Amino acid sequence: MTSEPCNPVRGEASLVIDGHAHVLRPTFAALVAAEEDLGPLFALVERASEGRLRLSEIATLFWYCCEARGSLTRESVGEAVMAMGLAGASAPLRELLKQILQGRCA
């Protein structure tokens, strides 16, 4: 868990897992690792815009971007996504996708 709040200006979002807020920080290293697992990020963004993004892809992207992953598993991140529902997961997903497409605002 991290005590640092997320910074939307840096493209960060927050995800609550097991009652603890975790910062989703889309660093270069995190996005490269996610891309190795999920395929090209531009294709991921296109699937998202077409409503074809899979639950597993959302959870995987969140897992790679989770700043203080520690002992978190993809399954626990996936369970957090399910707990908030796809509508709730859309806000942090939108922030990460915005960062992928536009880069940092500051």
Secondary structure, 3 states (H helix, E strand, C coil): CCCCCCCHHHCCEEEEECCEEEEECCCHHHHHHHHHHHCCHHHHHHHHHCCCCCHHHHHHHHHHHECCCCCCCHHHHHHHHHHHHHHHHHHHHHHHHHHHHHCCCC
